[in-house]
Amino acid sequence: MNTLFRLLSYGKKYWHIFTAALVCMIVAGFISLLPSWLVKIAVDGLNMPDQHGRLFLLPKQLKSIVGSPSMSTNVSELLHLIPVLIVSAYFLDGILRFLYQFFIRYVGIATVRDIRNDLHYHLQKLSLSQVTKEMSGSYVSKITSDLVAVQSWVAETITTIFNDTSKAIFMFAWLLSVNWSLTLVGMIVIPLFIVPVINMAKKLRKLSRKGQENIGDISGYVQESLQNLKLTQAYNLETVRDSGFQSFNGKLFSTLKKTVLI
């Protein structure tokens, strides 16, 4: 949790861009539900015996609450307008999706740039004894592959979380307005999926951390092999070095295999 707060502290300077992305996500989540509802209205209008009557646009459960005449429209006019509204909804949804993905990815790469600058500055201040304790490849891995994982988390995971959450909220509210009792009955099964998903996420985080450590070990070992290539060839240690590399590579394979099984 401390690591998460430290990561979020780097994104404070980009709060205005993140806010714009969040607004785009929320609006896109609402607009993405409109085409299906417009299709329902069109089907209801086509099934009406009087094509010149008026059709209430909201669910029947809300008719007693919002009984305004402005919420109903002529069926024949609506049927001509619905195709345009559906195309417009998809078009606007695509624009908003592009905007929030651009904003979120910009925040991700900018945050990683700042972290990489600070990390490199910190490496310059390390003592020689600290550097010699670990393989130099582990430090290289922290600046390269580890930060790429952070960028992916910011750009992809956060986008998915907020996008799916906004859609779920609007969908839940709409289902409640359509049939609240059936919606509540359907929610009974949701807790059955929460616990397994949480346990799976914990295991994946542990394996991901271990995989990054394995990649750092491999990078350090390869760098040492290249630096000491003359000595290795002079003393015929190629087999020894190769067996050591296969050991590190086997550990990484074992870690990745566990992630596939999960």
C-alpha positions as CSV (number, residue, x, y, z in Angstrom):
1,M,0.0,0.0,0.0
2,N,2.9,2.4,0.7
3,T,4.3,1.7,-2.7
4,L,0.9,2.6,-4.2
5,F,0.7,5.9,-2.4
6,R,4.3,6.7,-3.4
7,L,3.4,6.0,-7.0
8,L,0.3,8.1,-6.8
9,S,2.3,11.0,-5.4
10,Y,4.2,11.2,-8.7
11,G,0.9,11.7,-10.5
12,K,-0.3,14.6,-8.5
13,K,1.2,17.1,-10.9
14,Y,-1.0,15.6,-13.7
15,W,-4.2,15.7,-11.7
16,H,-5.9,18.0,-14.3
17,I,-5.2,15.6,-17.1
18,F,-6.4,12.7,-15.0
19,T,-9.6,14.5,-14.1
20,A,-10.3,15.2,-17.8
21,A,-9.8,11.4,-18.5
22,L,-12.1,10.5,-15.6
23,V,-14.8,12.8,-17.0
24,C,-14.5,11.3,-20.5
25,M,-14.7,7.8,-19.0
26,I,-17.9,8.6,-17.0
27,V,-19.6,10.2,-20.0
28,A,-18.5,7.4,-22.3
29,G,-19.8,4.8,-19.8
30,F,-23.2,6.5,-19.9
31,I,-23.3,6.9,-23.7
32,S,-22.3,3.2,-24.3
33,L,-25.6,2.2,-22.8
34,L,-27.7,4.4,-25.0
35,P,-27.7,2.3,-28.2
36,S,-29.2,-0.8,-26.5
37,W,-31.9,1.4,-24.9
38,L,-32.7,3.1,-28.2
39,V,-33.1,-0.3,-29.8
40,K,-35.6,-1.2,-27.1
41,I,-37.5,2.0,-27.7
42,A,-37.6,1.3,-31.4
43,V,-38.9,-2.3,-30.8
44,D,-41.6,-1.0,-28.5
45,G,-42.6,1.7,-31.0
46,L,-42.8,-0.9,-33.9
47,N,-45.1,-3.1,-31.7
48,M,-47.5,-0.3,-30.9
49,P,-50.8,-0.6,-32.7
50,D,-51.1,3.1,-33.1
51,Q,-48.0,4.4,-34.9
52,H,-49.2,8.0,-34.4
53,G,-49.4,7.7,-30.6
54,R,-46.8,8.9,-28.1
55,L,-44.2,6.7,-26.5
56,F,-42.7,7.3,-23.0
57,L,-38.9,7.3,-23.3
58,L,-38.0,6.1,-19.8
59,P,-38.8,2.8,-18.1
60,K,-42.5,2.3,-17.0
61,Q,-41.4,2.2,-13.4
62,L,-40.3,5.9,-13.7
63,K,-43.5,7.0,-15.5
64,S,-45.2,7.7,-12.2
65,I,-42.2,9.7,-10.9
66,V,-41.3,11.5,-14.1
67,G,-44.7,11.9,-15.8
68,S,-43.6,15.0,-17.8
69,P,-45.0,15.2,-21.4
70,S,-41.5,16.2,-22.5
71,M,-40.4,12.6,-21.7
72,S,-42.7,11.2,-24.4
73,T,-42.6,11.6,-28.2
74,N,-44.5,10.7,-31.3
75,V,-43.7,7.2,-32.4
76,S,-43.4,7.9,-36.1
77,E,-41.0,10.7,-35.6
78,L,-39.0,8.7,-33.1
79,L,-38.5,5.7,-35.4
80,H,-37.0,8.0,-38.1
81,L,-34.7,9.6,-35.5
82,I,-33.4,6.5,-33.7
83,P,-30.9,5.4,-36.4
84,V,-29.3,8.8,-36.4
85,L,-29.2,8.8,-32.6
86,I,-27.6,5.3,-32.5
87,V,-24.9,6.3,-35.0
88,S,-24.2,9.5,-33.1
89,A,-24.0,7.7,-29.8
90,Y,-21.4,5.3,-31.2
91,F,-19.5,8.1,-32.8
92,L,-19.4,10.2,-29.6
93,D,-18.5,7.1,-27.6
94,G,-15.5,6.4,-29.9
95,I,-14.2,10.0,-29.5
96,L,-14.5,9.9,-25.8
97,R,-12.7,6.6,-25.6
98,F,-9.9,7.9,-27.7
99,L,-9.6,11.0,-25.4
100,Y,-9.5,9.2,-22.1
101,Q,-7.1,6.5,-23.4
102,F,-4.8,9.3,-24.6
103,F,-5.0,11.2,-21.3
104,I,-4.4,8.1,-19.2
105,R,-1.5,6.9,-21.3
106,Y,0.0,10.4,-21.2
107,V,-0.1,10.4,-17.4
108,G,1.4,6.9,-17.4
109,I,4.4,7.7,-19.6
110,A,5.0,11.0,-17.9
111,T,4.9,9.4,-14.4
112,V,7.3,6.7,-15.5
113,R,9.6,9.4,-16.9
114,D,9.7,11.2,-13.6
115,I,10.3,8.0,-11.6
116,R,13.1,6.9,-14.0
117,N,14.8,10.3,-13.6
118,D,14.6,10.1,-9.8
119,L,15.7,6.5,-9.8
120,H,18.8,7.2,-11.9
121,Y,19.6,10.2,-9.7
122,H,19.4,7.8,-6.6
123,L,21.6,5.3,-8.3
124,Q,24.4,7.9,-8.6
125,K,24.3,8.3,-4.8
126,L,24.6,4.6,-3.9
127,S,27.7,3.5,-2.1
128,L,30.1,1.1,-3.9
129,S,29.6,-1.5,-1.3
130,Q,25.8,-1.5,-1.9
131,V,26.3,-1.8,-5.6
132,T,28.7,-4.7,-5.4
133,K,26.3,-6.7,-3.1
134,E,23.8,-7.1,-6.0
135,M,24.1,-7.9,-9.7
136,S,24.2,-4.8,-11.7
137,G,21.5,-6.3,-14.0
138,S,19.0,-6.0,-11.1
139,Y,19.5,-2.2,-11.2
140,V,19.1,-2.2,-14.9
141,S,16.0,-4.2,-14.7
142,K,14.5,-1.7,-12.2
143,I,15.0,1.2,-14.6
144,T,13.8,-0.7,-17.7
145,S,11.4,-3.6,-17.3
146,D,10.1,-2.8,-13.9
147,L,9.1,0.7,-14.9
148,V,7.6,-0.6,-18.1
149,A,5.3,-2.7,-15.9
150,V,4.4,0.4,-13.9
151,Q,3.6,2.3,-17.1
152,S,1.4,-0.6,-18.2
153,W,-0.4,-0.6,-14.8
154,V,-1.1,3.1,-15.0
155,A,-2.1,3.1,-18.7
156,E,-4.1,-0.2,-18.9
157,T,-5.2,-1.3,-15.4
158,I,-6.4,2.1,-14.2
159,T,-8.2,2.7,-17.5
160,T,-10.0,-0.7,-17.2
161,I,-10.9,-0.2,-13.6
162,F,-12.5,3.3,-14.1
163,N,-14.1,2.4,-17.4
164,D,-15.7,-0.8,-16.2
165,T,-16.7,0.8,-12.9
166,S,-18.5,3.7,-14.6
167,K,-20.3,1.3,-16.9
168,A,-21.3,-1.0,-14.0
169,I,-22.7,1.9,-12.0
170,F,-24.8,3.2,-14.9
171,M,-25.9,-0.3,-15.8
172,F,-26.9,-1.1,-12.2
173,A,-28.8,2.2,-11.9
174,W,-30.6,1.5,-15.2
175,L,-31.5,-2.1,-14.3
176,L,-32.9,-0.9,-10.9
177,S,-35.1,1.5,-12.7
178,V,-36.3,-1.2,-15.1
179,N,-36.9,-4.0,-12.6
180,W,-35.4,-3.4,-9.1
181,S,-36.5,-6.8,-7.6
182,L,-35.1,-8.9,-10.4
183,T,-31.8,-6.8,-10.3
184,L,-31.4,-7.4,-6.5
185,V,-32.0,-11.2,-7.0
186,G,-29.3,-11.3,-9.7
187,M,-26.9,-9.6,-7.3
188,I,-27.0,-12.5,-4.9
189,V,-24.4,-14.4,-7.0
190,I,-21.9,-11.5,-7.1
191,P,-20.3,-12.2,-3.7
192,L,-19.5,-15.8,-4.9
193,F,-17.1,-14.4,-7.4
194,I,-15.4,-11.7,-5.2
195,V,-13.4,-13.9,-2.9
196,P,-11.8,-16.1,-5.7
197,V,-11.0,-13.0,-7.7
198,I,-9.3,-11.3,-4.7
199,N,-7.2,-14.5,-3.9
200,M,-6.2,-14.8,-7.6
201,A,-5.1,-11.2,-7.7
202,K,-2.9,-11.7,-4.7
203,K,-1.2,-14.7,-6.2
204,L,-0.7,-12.9,-9.5
205,R,1.0,-9.9,-7.7
206,K,3.4,-12.2,-5.9
207,L,4.3,-14.1,-9.1
208,S,4.7,-10.8,-11.0
209,R,7.1,-9.5,-8.4
210,K,9.0,-12.8,-8.5
211,G,9.1,-12.7,-12.3
212,Q,10.6,-9.2,-12.3
213,E,13.3,-10.4,-9.8
214,N,14.1,-13.4,-12.1
215,I,14.4,-11.1,-15.1
216,G,16.8,-8.9,-13.1
217,D,18.9,-12.0,-12.2
218,I,19.1,-13.0,-15.8
219,S,20.1,-9.5,-16.9
220,G,22.8,-9.3,-14.3
221,Y,24.1,-12.8,-15.2
222,V,24.3,-12.0,-18.9
223,Q,26.1,-8.7,-18.2
224,E,28.6,-10.5,-16.1
225,S,29.1,-13.2,-18.7
226,L,29.9,-10.5,-21.3
227,Q,32.2,-8.6,-19.0
228,N,34.1,-11.7,-18.1
229,L,34.0,-13.4,-21.5
230,K,37.8,-13.4,-21.9
231,L,38.3,-15.1,-18.5
232,T,35.5,-17.6,-19.3
233,Q,37.1,-18.6,-22.6
234,A,40.6,-18.7,-21.1
235,Y,39.7,-21.1,-18.4
236,N,37.1,-23.1,-20.4
237,L,34.2,-22.1,-18.2
238,E,31.6,-21.9,-20.9
239,T,29.8,-25.0,-19.6
240,V,29.7,-23.7,-16.1
241,R,28.4,-20.3,-17.1
242,D,25.9,-21.9,-19.4
243,S,24.5,-24.1,-16.7
244,G,24.2,-21.1,-14.4
245,F,22.2,-19.2,-17.0
246,Q,20.0,-22.2,-17.5
247,S,19.3,-22.3,-13.8
248,F,18.2,-18.6,-13.7
249,N,16.2,-19.1,-16.9
250,G,14.5,-22.2,-15.5
251,K,13.4,-20.2,-12.4
252,L,11.8,-17.6,-14.7
253,F,10.1,-20.3,-16.7
254,S,8.7,-21.9,-13.5
255,T,7.4,-18.5,-12.4
256,L,5.7,-17.8,-15.8
257,K,4.3,-21.3,-15.9
258,K,2.5,-20.6,-12.5
259,T,1.0,-17.4,-13.9
260,V,-0.4,-19.4,-16.9
261,L,-2.0,-21.9,-14.6
262,I,-3.7,-19.2,-12.6
